[in-house]
Amino acid sequence: MIVDCAHYKDGRRQHVGAMSVEEAAACCRQGGFVWLGLYEPTPEELSQASESFGLHELAVEDAQTFHLRPKVEPYEGDIRLVILRTARYDDAREEVDFGEVSVFVGPAFVITVRQGAASELHGARSRLEQRPELLENGTNGVLWAILDQVVDSYGPVVAELERDIEQVERTVFAGAVAPTERIYFLRREVTDFYRAVHPLLAVLATIERGARNTDLLPYFRDVHDHLVLVNEEVAAQRDLLATVLEANMAVISVEQTKVSVRQNATIEQLTILSTVFLPLTFVTGFFGQNFGWLVDHVGGRGAFFGLGLGGLAIPCVALLIWFRRRRTG
């Protein structure tokens, strides 16, 4: 659907109210430029915009699909397609939402196609309308305003991801086991964020070369400087999460070793206990034999206690000698 559409001339908006795609295309021939904003348009709406403004079919196809990396591509008629990845942190879910903005930049028009909830551009339009000196630069001024808002929106995402990483980091380095799934999820989010930020450096470099000898060059450089800082922070977060993941695996390994040691100690105690009862088992089995010699010679208390206590004493002495040799060894 059309979010907003306006005709700008001499640094001012020329009308107030809604404007159709056909009216916007007609205004392009009156001087100035038109900024048409679309949000998740249908194929029919994109086809209408393509016919009215003469967009290339491959560029329109790109605007209908999500991309993993930002890019800039030139087309006939001095038209450029700039694809940007947007990001927004959702505090309730503690997750990063990603969106996309496809910007068609021509000599007399700018068409923005937004995909996803994290692609709001109303602030860029409002701020640019309050800067007539930048609006006088035409469609490049609009491109700067869009880039500036997208890059500025990265800052809060970096800060919130940093907070989440610090929470996991404190848990791991305190000696406790952090949820491994949470670390993997954070690392995937940071990787997706890096894919949105890092390729944009090359896109901005290309746009800067096209803005040489214009009043907008310092503004594009300022956006580039902010993007470099964000890129460095996101790269550092990726490396930090890799370290946290390794540390968490080490903590898990230590905990598993402690469990194994406790199990071994329990098994050793059970082994000693069974060894102590071994002589008793021997005596019980010995007197339980139904041999004629035992029946004939164990007929009194003396023989019973002699053989019984002797059968217990000899194994106990042997166990005592074995335990002492084991301790000294």
For each residue, the residues with C-beta under 8 A, 3 or more apart:
1: 38 39 40 41 45
2: 5 18 20 21 36 37 38 45
3: 37 38 39 114 121 122
4: 35 37 122 125
5: 2 18 19 20 21 24 34 35 36 37
6: 13 14 15 19 34 35 125
7: 13 14 15 19 24 27 30 32 33 34
8: 11 12 13 14 32 33 34 35 135
9: 12 14 30 31 32 33
10: 32 132 136
11: 8 132 133 134 135 136
12: 8 9 132 135
13: 6 7 8 16 129
14: 6 7 8 9 27 32
15: 6 7 19
16: 13
17:
18: 2 5
19: 5 6 7 15 23 24 27
20: 2 5 23 24
21: 2 5 24 25 36 45 48 49 52
22: 25 26 52
23: 19 20 26 27
24: 5 7 19 20 21 27 28 34 36 52 109
25: 21 22 28 34 52 53 109
26: 22 23 29 30
27: 7 14 19 23 24 30 32 34
28: 24 25 33 34 53 108 109
29: 26 108
30: 7 9 26 27
31: 9
32: 7 8 9 10 14 27 108 138
33: 7 8 9 28 107 108 109 110 138 139 142
34: 5 6 7 8 24 25 27 28 108 109 110
35: 4 5 6 8 109 110 111 112 125 142
36: 2 5 21 24 49 109 110 111 112
37: 2 3 4 5 111 112 114 121 125
38: 1 2 3 41 45 46 49 111 112 113 114
39: 1 3 114 119
40: 1 114 115
41: 1 38 45 46 49 113
42: 45 46
43: 46 47 64
44: 47 48
45: 1 2 21 38 41 42 48 49
46: 38 41 42 43 49 50 60 63 64 113
47: 43 44 50 51 60
48: 21 44 45 51 52
49: 21 36 38 41 45 46 52 53 55 60 111
50: 46 47 53 54 55 57 60
51: 47 48 54
52: 21 22 24 25 48 49
53: 25 28 49 50 104 106 109 111
54: 50 51 77 79
55: 49 50 59 60 75 79 104 111
56: 59 60 75 76 79
57: 50 60 61
58: 61 62 75
59: 55 56 62 63 73 75 79 81 104
60: 46 47 49 50 55 56 57 63 64
61: 57 58 64 65
62: 58 59 65 67 73 81 83 102
63: 46 59 60 81 83 102 104 113
64: 43 46 60 61
65: 61 62
66: 100 115 116
67: 62 70 71 83 85 100
68: 85 195
69: 85 195 196 199
70: 67 82 83 84 85 196 199 200 203
71: 67 82 83 199 203
72: 80 81 82 83 203 206 207
73: 59 62 80 81
74: 79 80
75: 55 56 58 59 79 80 81
76: 56 79
77: 54 106
78: 106 107
79: 54 55 56 59 74 75 76 104 105 106
80: 72 73 74 75 104 105 106
81: 59 62 63 72 73 75 102 103 104 105
82: 70 71 72 102 103 105 143 203 207
83: 62 63 67 70 71 72 100 101 102 103
84: 70 100 101 102 103 146 147 150 200 203
85: 67 68 69 70 98 99 100 195 196 197 200
86: 98 99 100 101 116 118 119 150 153 196
87: 96 97 98 99 118 153 154 157 193 196
88: 96 97 99 117 118 153 157
89: 95 96 97 156 157 160 161
90: 93 94 95 96 97
91: 94 160
92:
93: 90
94: 90 91 160 164
95: 89 90 189
96: 87 88 89 90 157 160 161 189 192 193
97: 87 88 89 90 116 117 118
98: 85 86 87 116 118 192 193 196
99: 85 86 87 88 114 115 116 117 118 119
100: 66 67 83 84 85 86 114 115 116 119
101: 83 84 86 112 113 114 115 119 121 146 150
102: 62 63 81 82 83 84 112 113 115
103: 81 82 83 84 110 111 112 113 143 146
104: 53 55 59 63 79 80 81 109 110 111 112 113
105: 79 80 81 82 110 139 140 142 143
106: 53 77 78 79 80 109 110 139
107: 33 78 138 139
108: 28 29 32 33 34 139
109: 24 25 28 33 34 35 36 53 104 106 139
110: 33 34 35 36 103 104 105 106 139 142 143
111: 35 36 37 38 49 53 55 103 104
112: 35 36 37 38 101 102 103 104 121 146
113: 38 41 46 63 101 102 103 104
114: 3 37 38 39 40 99 100 101 119 120 121
115: 40 66 99 100 101 102 119
116: 66 86 97 98 99 100 119
117: 88 97 99
118: 86 87 88 97 98 99 153
119: 39 86 99 100 101 114 115 116
120: 114 123
121: 3 37 101 112 114 124 125 146 149
122: 3 4 125 126
123: 120 126 127 149
124: 121 127 128 145 146 148 149
125: 4 6 35 37 121 122 128 129 145
126: 122 123 129 130
127: 123 124 130 131 145 149
128: 124 125 131 134 135 141 142 145
129: 13 125 126 135
130: 126 127
131: 127 128 134 135 141
132: 10 11 12 135 136
133: 11 136 137 215
134: 11 128 131 137 141 144 145 216 219
135: 8 11 12 128 129 131 132 141
136: 10 11 132 133 141
137: 133 134 140 141 144 214 215 216
138: 32 33 107 141 142
139: 33 105 106 107 108 109 110 142 143
140: 105 137 143 144 210 211 214 216
141: 128 131 134 135 136 137 138 144 145 216
142: 33 35 105 110 128 138 139 145 146
143: 82 103 105 110 139 140 146 147 207
144: 134 137 140 141 147 148 216 219 220 223
145: 124 125 127 128 134 141 142 148 149
146: 84 101 103 112 121 124 142 143 149 150
147: 84 143 144 150 151 204 207 220 223
148: 124 144 145 151 152 219 222 223
149: 121 123 124 127 145 146 152 153
150: 84 86 101 146 147 153 154
151: 147 148 154 200 223 226 227 230
152: 148 149 155 226
153: 86 87 88 118 149 150 156 157
154: 87 150 151 157 158 193 197 227 230
155: 152 158 159 226 230
156: 89 153 159 160
157: 87 88 89 96 153 154 160 161 193
158: 154 155 161 162 230 233 234 237
159: 155 156 162 163
160: 89 91 94 96 156 157 163 164
161: 89 96 157 158 164 165 186 189 190 193 237
162: 158 159 165 166 233 237
163: 159 160 166 167
164: 94 160 161 167 168 186
165: 161 162 168 169 186 237 240 241 244
166: 162 163 169 170
167: 163 164 170 171
168: 164 165 171 172 178 182 183 186 244
169: 165 166 172 173 240 244
170: 166 167 173 174
171: 167 168 174 176 177 178
172: 168 169 176 177 178 244 247 248 251
173: 169 170 247
174: 170 171
175: 251
176: 171 172 251
177: 171 172 248 251 252 255
178: 168 171 172 182 183 244 248 251
179: 182 183
180: 183 184 245 248 249 252
181: 184 185
182: 168 178 179 185 186
183: 168 178 179 180 186 187 241 244 245 248
184: 180 181 187 188 245
185: 181 182 188 189
186: 161 164 165 168 182 183 189 190 241
187: 183 184 190 191 238 241 242 245
188: 184 185 191 192
189: 95 96 161 185 186 192 193
190: 161 186 187 193 194 234 237 238 241
191: 187 188 194 195 238
192: 96 98 188 189 195 196
193: 87 96 98 154 157 161 189 190 196 197 234
194: 190 191 197 198 231 234 235 238
195: 68 69 85 191 192 198 199
196: 69 70 85 86 87 98 192 193 199 200
197: 85 154 193 194 200 201 227 230 231 234
198: 194 195 201 231 234 235
199: 69 70 71 195 196 202 203
200: 70 84 85 151 196 197 203 204 227
201: 197 198 204 205 224 227 228 231
202: 199 205 206
203: 70 71 72 82 84 199 200 206 207
204: 147 200 201 207 208 220 223 224 227
205: 201 202 208 209 224
206: 72 202 203 209 210
207: 72 82 143 147 203 204 210 211 220
208: 204 205 211 212 217 220 221 224
209: 205 206 212
210: 140 206 207
211: 140 207 208 214 216 217 220
212: 208 209 217
213: 217
214: 137 140 211 217
215: 133 137 218
216: 134 137 140 141 144 211 219 220
217: 208 211 212 213 214 220 221
218: 215 221 222
219: 134 144 148 216 222 223
220: 144 147 204 207 208 211 216 217 223 224
221: 208 217 218 224 225
222: 148 218 219 225 226
223: 144 147 148 151 204 219 220 226 227
224: 201 204 205 208 220 221 227 228
225: 221 222 228 229
226: 151 152 155 222 223 229 230
227: 151 154 197 200 201 204 223 224 230 231
228: 201 224 225 231 232
229: 225 226 232 233
230: 151 154 155 158 197 226 227 233 234
231: 194 197 198 201 227 228 234 235
232: 228 229 235 236
233: 158 162 229 230 236 237
234: 158 190 193 194 197 198 230 231 237 238
235: 194 198 231 232 238 239
236: 232 233 239 240
237: 158 161 162 165 190 233 234 240 241
238: 187 190 191 194 234 235 241 242
239: 235 236 242 243
240: 165 169 236 237 243 244
241: 165 183 186 187 190 237 238 244 245
242: 187 238 239 245 246
243: 239 240 246 247
244: 165 168 169 172 178 183 240 241 247 248
245: 180 183 184 187 241 242 248 249
246: 242 243 249 250
247: 172 173 243 244 250 251
248: 172 177 178 180 183 244 245 251 252
249: 180 245 246 252 253
250: 246 247 253 254
251: 172 175 176 177 178 247 248 254 255
252: 177 180 248 249 255 256
253: 249 250 256 257
254: 250 251 257 258
255: 177 251 252 258 259
256: 252 253 259 260
257: 253 254 260 261
258: 254 255 261 262
259: 255 256 262 263
260: 256 257 263 264
261: 257 258 264 265
262: 258 259 265 266
263: 259 260 266 267
264: 260 261 267 268
265: 261 262 268 269
266: 262 263 269 270
267: 263 264 270 271
268: 264 265 271 272
269: 265 266 272 273
270: 266 267 273 274
271: 267 268 274 275
272: 268 269 275 276
273: 269 270 276 277
274: 270 271 277 278
275: 271 272 278 319
276: 272 273 279 319
277: 273 274 280 281
278: 274 275 281 282 315
279: 276 282 283 311 312 315 316 319
280: 277 283 284 312
281: 277 278 284 285
282: 278 279 285 286 311 315
283: 279 280 286 287 308 311 312
284: 280 281 287 288
285: 281 282 288 289
286: 282 283 289 307 311
287: 283 284 294 298 304 307 308
288: 284 285
289: 285 286 294
290: 294 295
291: 294 295
292: 295 296
293: 296 297
294: 287 289 290 291 297 298
295: 290 291 292 298
296: 292 293 299
297: 293 294 303
298: 287 294 295 303 304 307
299: 296 303
300: 303 304
301: 304 305
302: 305 306
303: 297 298 299 300 306 307
304: 287 298 300 301 307 308
305: 301 302 308 309
306: 302 303 309 310
307: 286 287 298 303 304 310 311
308: 283 287 304 305 311 312
309: 305 306 312 313
310: 306 307 313 314
311: 279 282 283 286 307 308 314 315
312: 279 280 283 308 309 315 316
313: 309 310 316 317
314: 310 311 317 318
315: 278 279 282 311 312 318 319
316: 279 312 313 319 320
317: 313 314 320 321
318: 314 315 321 322
319: 275 276 279 315 316 322 323
320: 316 317 323 324
321: 317 318 324 325
322: 318 319 325 326
323: 319 320 326 327
324: 320 321 327 328
325: 321 322 328 329
326: 322 323 329
327: 323 324
328: 324 325
329: 325 326
